[in-house]
């Protein structure tokens, strides 16, 4: 074979990759909506936290609003109280809602359990209800005057246990948090349930051949395999709880009583930014509180993505 012929054989025609411009066309409307609804308001909030109104004019004050929020006696008391309540609110969800969701998912994944579809629907149904409906229903149930809770406890001989839990500062926050747990426990249950169903049958059969069955199989085999789902649930719980507002507002009002015992960052932001009763709204301080909430959520999400998720992957593989 001649050199010319061999060079023709060895010559490779470059493959041209087609540019898929239609992807950008379909993404553009979503990008515009997301920018208008999320990105621009966030940028404006961050900008507004660095300004204040002096003599009816917006003046750049730098980090002075944050110094006032953290250091001024009037502002700091309300802020640290709301932050402490928010941490308690989050801790109750992490320690009660998510373990119960994992346990329910494990029970629903049992092969011999009957009426699984009914149980799954019944537990998940409250998450579809409006927070306004849930709040008013539980206020009626727990009311010491016309609620059904005292009568139900009286039927089983525990009427002495009943107390106006929503009206006592020591129990109001825990009660509201447990109402939220009741409403949203179906979300971690469904996510873990889906993760359990996605475990390969070969893994389960191999475990059974080694004599690992029942709850021992769940702790040693299934739970490590669903750790990524548990991590996602944890970070969703964190973000959702530090953005919480609606249920507390519905059950306890904008003042988040009694005596601010259920006041969280969301309700504090509402009162400061929009004003309430005789209190005038302060846009700059409201934006400062919103910025602090954003930074807390950003720190938590970053901690999960760059530290926790990496360790979960190392544990898995």
URUR-V500852 format. One record per helix or strand of 2 or more residues. SS is the DSSP state (alpha for helix, beta for strand). FROM is the first residue (numbers start at 1). LEN is the number of residues. If there is no record, write none. Layout:
# URUR-V500852
ss-><SS | SS>
from-><FROM | FROM>
len-><LEN | LEN>
This chain:
# URUR-V500852
ss-><alpha | alpha | beta | beta | alpha | alpha | alpha | alpha | alpha | alpha | alpha | alpha | alpha | alpha | alpha | alpha | alpha | alpha>
from-><3 | 21 | 51 | 57 | 64 | 73 | 116 | 131 | 149 | 159 | 165 | 172 | 201 | 214 | 227 | 246 | 265 | 283>
len-><8 | 28 | 4 | 4 | 8 | 36 | 13 | 12 | 7 | 3 | 3 | 26 | 9 | 12 | 16 | 7 | 10 | 34>
